């Protein structure tokens, strides 16, 4: 399976430092697994709105799928010894590593973190590649179409689920703060639309992990010269869901 499968499905895909050639030649099985897991991904719109802490359900499903295929969390410890004397030691944690007899493929999922997490991931990949600990680094995040259409998606979800007041949001486990309530009230328009704009601004704002933020890092050369594969999940992965 080639990366073109993902681009045909609307995913943002950017390959750097000959990464596609490396994957096709040395890591065809991990590449197939990656493409299959992502092509099968579906995100219910209600999962975007649902309140609560911890990892989102889409992230949990992706992690389970990769873990079942052997992409496991790994702590890589690097120690420097000079003339028999230990000088320095660092540990790098990677959420998903697929080990093969040709080397290792590292993957990080950044569904909705603060955008400096991209710097952490890419700099980790850079160091680990330089030390020969990984051959490829992959980052999966929200794609451009999903980020650009998030307000529209959340608004449609609210309308489809009969949200016309703060009380209606309780079914999602969402409890707006006093500041959020005031800003929605000050907007003075349709409740669902005004709330959706404020909700998306707070939860999926410009300073969170999404395609444009990741792309800007790559354009600055962060992570070079590690072979890097960047993937953005598209709006077409979102489906209408049911509140449980």
KOLKE-175020 format. One record per residue (C-alpha): y, x, z; chain; residue in three letters. Coordinates in Angstrom, 2 decimals, always signed. Last residue first. Example, Ala and Ser with C-alpha at 12.3 -4.5 7.8 and 13.67 -1.06 7.14 Angstrom:
# KOLKE-175020
+---------+---------+---------+---+-----+
!       v !       u !       w ! c !   r !
+---------+---------+---------+---+-----+
!   -1.06 !  +13.67 !   +7.14 ! A ! ser !
!   -4.50 !  +12.30 !   +7.80 ! A ! ala !
+---------+---------+---------+---+-----+
END
This chain:
# KOLKE-175020
+---------+---------+---------+---+-----+
!       v !       u !       w ! c !   r !
+---------+---------+---------+---+-----+
!   +7.43 !  -24.42 !  +24.27 ! A ! unk !
!  +10.44 !  -24.77 !  +22.00 ! A ! unk !
!   +9.17 !  -24.89 !  +18.43 ! A ! unk !
!  +10.10 !  -22.41 !  +15.74 ! A ! unk !
!  +11.74 !  -22.42 !  +12.34 ! A ! unk !
!  +11.05 !  -19.14 !  +10.57 ! A ! unk !
!  +12.73 !  -15.74 !  +10.47 ! A ! unk !
!  +11.11 !  -12.97 !   +8.38 ! A ! unk !
!  +13.40 !  -13.90 !   +5.47 ! A ! unk !
!  +16.35 !  -12.67 !   +7.55 ! A ! unk !
!  +15.15 !   -9.13 !   +6.93 ! A ! unk !
!  +13.62 !   -6.50 !   +9.27 ! A ! unk !
!  +15.24 !   -3.11 !   +8.58 ! A ! unk !
!  +13.11 !   -0.02 !   +8.02 ! A ! unk !
!  +14.09 !   +3.64 !   +8.23 ! A ! unk !
!  +11.62 !   +6.36 !   +7.26 ! A ! unk !
!  +12.46 !   +9.93 !   +8.22 ! A ! unk !
!  +11.04 !  +13.30 !   +7.19 ! A ! unk !
!  +12.48 !  +15.61 !   +9.87 ! A ! unk !
!  +15.30 !  +17.80 !   +8.52 ! A ! unk !
!  +17.42 !  +16.13 !   +9.78 ! A ! unk !
!  +17.49 !  +13.67 !  +12.69 ! A ! unk !
!  +21.21 !  +12.90 !  +12.57 ! A ! unk !
!  +22.54 !  +13.83 !   +9.14 ! A ! unk !
!  +25.80 !  +11.90 !   +9.30 ! A ! unk !
!  +24.49 !   +9.47 !   +6.66 ! A ! unk !
!  +21.43 !   +8.96 !   +8.85 ! A ! unk !
!  +23.54 !   +7.96 !  +11.82 ! A ! unk !
!  +25.56 !   +5.50 !   +9.72 ! A ! unk !
!  +22.33 !   +3.95 !   +8.43 ! A ! unk !
!  +21.16 !   +3.20 !  +11.96 ! A ! unk !
!  +24.39 !   +1.40 !  +12.84 ! A ! unk !
!  +24.32 !   -0.53 !   +9.57 ! A ! unk !
!  +20.69 !   -1.56 !  +10.11 ! A ! unk !
!  +20.85 !   -2.92 !  +13.65 ! A ! unk !
!  +20.78 !   -1.63 !  +17.22 ! A ! unk !
!  +23.59 !   -3.13 !  +19.29 ! A ! unk !
!  +27.31 !   -2.26 !  +19.26 ! A ! unk !
!  +28.12 !   -4.78 !  +16.51 ! A ! unk !
!  +26.90 !   -7.70 !  +18.57 ! A ! unk !
!  +23.44 !   -9.23 !  +18.88 ! A ! unk !
!  +23.60 !  -10.73 !  +22.38 ! A ! unk !
!  +27.32 !  -11.18 !  +23.07 ! A ! unk !
!  +28.58 !  -11.77 !  +19.54 ! A ! unk !
!  +25.49 !  -13.84 !  +18.76 ! A ! unk !
!  +26.13 !  -16.15 !  +21.72 ! A ! unk !
!  +29.83 !  -16.49 !  +20.95 ! A ! unk !
!  +29.24 !  -17.45 !  +17.35 ! A ! unk !
!  +26.38 !  -19.78 !  +18.25 ! A ! unk !
!  +28.48 !  -21.51 !  +20.94 ! A ! unk !
!  +31.27 !  -22.26 !  +18.48 ! A ! unk !
!  +28.77 !  -23.59 !  +15.93 ! A ! unk !
!  +26.83 !  -25.74 !  +18.40 ! A ! unk !
!  +29.97 !  -27.13 !  +20.05 ! A ! unk !
!  +31.82 !  -28.12 !  +16.89 ! A ! unk !
!  +35.37 !  -26.85 !  +17.21 ! A ! unk !
!  +37.77 !  -26.26 !  +20.10 ! A ! unk !
!  +37.51 !  -22.49 !  +20.25 ! A ! unk !
!  +38.89 !  -22.59 !  +23.81 ! A ! unk !
!  +35.81 !  -24.46 !  +25.02 ! A ! unk !
!  +33.52 !  -21.79 !  +23.60 ! A ! unk !
!  +35.61 !  -19.04 !  +25.18 ! A ! unk !
!  +35.66 !  -20.83 !  +28.53 ! A ! unk !
!  +31.92 !  -21.34 !  +28.59 ! A ! unk !
!  +31.32 !  -17.69 !  +27.73 ! A ! unk !
!  +33.59 !  -16.54 !  +30.54 ! A ! unk !
!  +31.93 !  -18.88 !  +33.04 ! A ! unk !
!  +28.55 !  -17.46 !  +32.06 ! A ! unk !
!  +26.20 !  -19.35 !  +29.76 ! A ! unk !
!  +22.75 !  -20.29 !  +31.09 ! A ! unk !
!  +20.10 !  -20.03 !  +28.37 ! A ! unk !
!  +16.51 !  -20.89 !  +29.29 ! A ! unk !
!  +16.06 !  -22.35 !  +25.83 ! A ! unk !
!  +15.60 !  -25.90 !  +27.17 ! A ! unk !
!  +18.66 !  -25.25 !  +29.34 ! A ! unk !
!  +20.83 !  -25.04 !  +26.24 ! A ! unk !
!  +21.03 !  -28.83 !  +26.00 ! A ! unk !
!  +22.95 !  -28.94 !  +29.27 ! A ! unk !
!  +25.64 !  -26.74 !  +27.76 ! A ! unk !
!  +26.31 !  -29.39 !  +25.12 ! A ! unk !
!  +25.47 !  -30.37 !  +21.53 ! A ! unk !
!  +22.08 !  -28.73 !  +21.04 ! A ! unk !
!  +19.74 !  -31.12 !  +19.24 ! A ! unk !
!  +16.98 !  -28.65 !  +18.40 ! A ! unk !
!  +17.70 !  -28.53 !  +14.67 ! A ! unk !
!  +21.42 !  -28.09 !  +15.42 ! A ! unk !
!  +20.79 !  -25.16 !  +17.77 ! A ! unk !
!  +18.40 !  -23.50 !  +15.32 ! A ! unk !
!  +20.90 !  -23.94 !  +12.49 ! A ! unk !
!  +23.60 !  -22.29 !  +14.62 ! A ! unk !
!  +21.28 !  -19.42 !  +15.54 ! A ! unk !
!  +20.42 !  -18.78 !  +11.88 ! A ! unk !
!  +24.03 !  -19.03 !  +10.67 ! A ! unk !
!  +25.23 !  -16.72 !  +13.44 ! A ! unk !
!  +22.46 !  -14.23 !  +12.63 ! A ! unk !
!  +23.11 !  -14.17 !   +8.89 ! A ! unk !
!  +24.75 !  -10.73 !   +8.69 ! A ! unk !
!  +22.33 !   -9.20 !  +11.21 ! A ! unk !
!  +19.28 !  -10.62 !   +9.46 ! A ! unk !
!  +20.53 !   -9.58 !   +6.01 ! A ! unk !
!  +21.32 !   -6.08 !   +7.28 ! A ! unk !
!  +17.93 !   -5.48 !   +8.85 ! A ! unk !
!  +17.08 !   -5.57 !  +12.54 ! A ! unk !
!  +15.30 !   -2.34 !  +13.55 ! A ! unk !
!  +12.26 !   -0.19 !  +12.75 ! A ! unk !
!  +12.56 !   +3.59 !  +13.08 ! A ! unk !
!   +9.96 !   +5.99 !  +11.65 ! A ! unk !
!   +9.58 !   +9.75 !  +12.23 ! A ! unk !
!   +7.13 !  +11.86 !  +10.23 ! A ! unk !
!   +5.14 !  +15.08 !  +10.75 ! A ! unk !
!   +5.08 !  +15.19 !  +14.55 ! A ! unk !
!   +4.44 !  +17.90 !  +17.17 ! A ! unk !
!   +5.26 !  +20.81 !  +14.85 ! A ! unk !
!   +8.02 !  +22.10 !  +17.13 ! A ! unk !
!  +10.73 !  +21.37 !  +14.55 ! A ! unk !
!   +9.23 !  +17.92 !  +14.06 ! A ! unk !
!   +9.43 !  +17.26 !  +17.79 ! A ! unk !
!  +13.06 !  +18.33 !  +17.97 ! A ! unk !
!  +14.19 !  +16.24 !  +14.97 ! A ! unk !
!  +12.16 !  +13.22 !  +16.01 ! A ! unk !
!  +13.70 !  +13.33 !  +19.47 ! A ! unk !
!  +17.17 !  +13.60 !  +17.88 ! A ! unk !
!  +16.40 !  +10.54 !  +15.79 ! A ! unk !
!  +15.20 !   +8.47 !  +18.73 ! A ! unk !
!  +18.01 !   +9.43 !  +21.12 ! A ! unk !
!  +20.69 !   +8.94 !  +18.48 ! A ! unk !
!  +19.27 !   +5.51 !  +17.63 ! A ! unk !
!  +19.30 !   +4.60 !  +21.34 ! A ! unk !
!  +23.09 !   +5.06 !  +21.12 ! A ! unk !
!  +23.09 !   +1.59 !  +19.42 ! A ! unk !
!  +22.50 !   -0.40 !  +22.60 ! A ! unk !
!  +19.14 !   -2.10 !  +22.29 ! A ! unk !
!  +18.04 !   -5.10 !  +20.25 ! A ! unk !
!  +15.03 !   -4.61 !  +17.99 ! A ! unk !
!  +14.78 !   -0.84 !  +18.21 ! A ! unk !
!  +11.12 !   -0.12 !  +17.49 ! A ! unk !
!  +10.23 !   +3.60 !  +17.48 ! A ! unk !
!   +7.49 !   +5.20 !  +15.38 ! A ! unk !
!   +5.94 !   +8.67 !  +15.28 ! A ! unk !
!   +3.40 !   +9.78 !  +12.64 ! A ! unk !
!   +1.16 !  +12.64 !  +13.74 ! A ! unk !
!   -0.82 !  +15.35 !  +11.95 ! A ! unk !
!   -3.31 !  +15.75 !   +9.11 ! A ! unk !
!   -6.37 !  +14.96 !  +11.27 ! A ! unk !
!   -4.67 !  +11.73 !  +12.24 ! A ! unk !
!   -2.58 !  +10.56 !  +15.22 ! A ! unk !
!   -0.46 !   +7.42 !  +15.04 ! A ! unk !
!   +2.26 !   +7.62 !  +17.69 ! A ! unk !
!   +4.09 !   +4.61 !  +19.11 ! A ! unk !
!   +6.57 !   +4.45 !  +22.00 ! A ! unk !
!   +7.52 !   +8.12 !  +21.92 ! A ! unk !
!   +8.35 !   +9.93 !  +25.16 ! A ! unk !
!   +9.67 !  +13.49 !  +24.97 ! A ! unk !
!   +9.07 !  +15.89 !  +27.83 ! A ! unk !
!  +10.97 !  +19.15 !  +28.19 ! A ! unk !
!  +10.15 !  +22.55 !  +29.68 ! A ! unk !
!  +12.10 !  +25.76 !  +30.01 ! A ! unk !
!  +11.78 !  +29.46 !  +30.86 ! A ! unk !
!   +8.17 !  +30.00 !  +31.91 ! A ! unk !
!   +7.61 !  +33.75 !  +32.05 ! A ! unk !
!   +4.79 !  +35.49 !  +30.15 ! A ! unk !
!   +7.15 !  +37.40 !  +27.91 ! A ! unk !
!   +9.06 !  +34.20 !  +27.15 ! A ! unk !
!   +7.28 !  +30.88 !  +27.72 ! A ! unk !
!   +8.89 !  +27.67 !  +26.46 ! A ! unk !
!   +7.17 !  +24.42 !  +27.34 ! A ! unk !
!   +7.07 !  +21.24 !  +25.27 ! A ! unk !
!   +5.53 !  +18.08 !  +26.69 ! A ! unk !
!   +4.90 !  +15.16 !  +24.36 ! A ! unk !
!   +4.48 !  +11.81 !  +26.10 ! A ! unk !
!   +2.66 !   +9.34 !  +23.90 ! A ! unk !
!   +2.60 !   +5.59 !  +23.48 ! A ! unk !
!   -0.12 !   +4.43 !  +21.12 ! A ! unk !
!   -0.37 !   +3.59 !  +17.41 ! A ! unk !
!   -4.13 !   +3.04 !  +17.31 ! A ! unk !
!   -4.32 !   -0.11 !  +15.22 ! A ! unk !
!   -4.42 !   -2.43 !  +18.24 ! A ! unk !
!   -1.36 !   -0.62 !  +19.58 ! A ! unk !
!   +0.55 !   -1.34 !  +16.37 ! A ! unk !
!   -0.14 !   -5.06 !  +16.53 ! A ! unk !
!   +0.58 !   -5.24 !  +20.24 ! A ! unk !
!   +3.89 !   -3.42 !  +19.83 ! A ! unk !
!   +4.95 !   -5.67 !  +16.97 ! A ! unk !
!   +4.11 !   -8.78 !  +18.97 ! A ! unk !
!   +6.06 !   -7.54 !  +22.00 ! A ! unk !
!   +9.06 !   -6.70 !  +19.84 ! A ! unk !
!   +9.07 !  -10.20 !  +18.32 ! A ! unk !
!   +8.71 !  -11.67 !  +21.84 ! A ! unk !
!  +11.78 !   -9.90 !  +23.16 ! A ! unk !
!  +11.39 !   -7.17 !  +25.74 ! A ! unk !
!  +12.59 !   -7.78 !  +29.27 ! A ! unk !
!  +14.99 !  -10.43 !  +30.49 ! A ! unk !
!  +15.18 !  -14.16 !  +29.92 ! A ! unk !
!  +16.88 !  -16.49 !  +27.48 ! A ! unk !
!  +15.50 !  -17.84 !  +24.21 ! A ! unk !
!  +17.95 !  -17.82 !  +21.31 ! A ! unk !
!  +16.33 !  -15.32 !  +18.98 ! A ! unk !
!  +12.89 !  -16.60 !  +19.96 ! A ! unk !
!  +13.99 !  -20.09 !  +18.92 ! A ! unk !
!  +14.42 !  -18.78 !  +15.37 ! A ! unk !
!  +10.74 !  -17.87 !  +15.21 ! A ! unk !
!  +10.19 !  -14.31 !  +14.03 ! A ! unk !
!   +7.34 !  -13.66 !  +11.59 ! A ! unk !
!   +5.80 !  -10.25 !  +10.96 ! A ! unk !
!   +2.95 !  -10.12 !   +8.44 ! A ! unk !
!   +4.77 !   -7.75 !   +6.06 ! A ! unk !
!   +5.64 !   -5.54 !   +9.03 ! A ! unk !
!   +2.07 !   -5.16 !  +10.26 ! A ! unk !
!   +0.71 !   -4.67 !   +6.73 ! A ! unk !
!   +3.32 !   -2.07 !   +5.75 ! A ! unk !
!   +2.71 !   +0.01 !   +8.86 ! A ! unk !
!   -1.07 !   -0.21 !   +8.56 ! A ! unk !
!   -0.98 !   +0.87 !   +4.92 ! A ! unk !
!   +1.29 !   +3.81 !   +5.77 ! A ! unk !
!   -0.97 !   +4.78 !   +8.69 ! A ! unk !
!   -3.91 !   +4.83 !   +6.24 ! A ! unk !
!   -2.10 !   +6.76 !   +3.50 ! A ! unk !
!   -0.95 !   +9.56 !   +5.83 ! A ! unk !
!   -1.18 !  +12.89 !   +3.97 ! A ! unk !
!   -0.25 !  +12.16 !   +0.35 ! A ! unk !
!   +1.38 !   +8.75 !   +0.55 ! A ! unk !
!   +3.11 !   +9.47 !   +3.85 ! A ! unk !
!   +4.41 !  +12.90 !   +2.84 ! A ! unk !
!   +5.59 !  +11.64 !   -0.54 ! A ! unk !
!   +7.38 !   +8.74 !   +1.15 ! A ! unk !
!   +9.04 !  +11.07 !   +3.66 ! A ! unk !
!  +10.58 !  +13.38 !   +1.07 ! A ! unk !
!  +13.51 !  +14.20 !   +3.40 ! A ! unk !
!  +14.76 !  +10.64 !   +3.76 ! A ! unk !
!  +13.37 !   +7.21 !   +2.92 ! A ! unk !
!  +15.49 !   +4.08 !   +3.33 ! A ! unk !
!  +13.98 !   +0.62 !   +3.41 ! A ! unk !
!  +15.79 !   -2.65 !   +4.05 ! A ! unk !
!  +13.16 !   -5.37 !   +4.02 ! A ! unk !
!  +13.51 !   -8.18 !   +1.47 ! A ! unk !
!   +9.85 !   -8.89 !   +0.80 ! A ! unk !
!   +9.97 !   -6.85 !   -2.43 ! A ! unk !
!  +11.39 !   -3.96 !   -0.39 ! A ! unk !
!   +8.39 !   -4.17 !   +1.93 ! A ! unk !
!   +5.78 !   -4.03 !   -0.83 ! A ! unk !
!   +7.78 !   -1.22 !   -2.47 ! A ! unk !
!   +6.86 !   +0.87 !   +0.57 ! A ! unk !
!   +3.43 !   +1.38 !   -0.96 ! A ! unk !
!   +0.00 !   +0.00 !   +0.00 ! A ! unk !
+---------+---------+---------+---+-----+
END
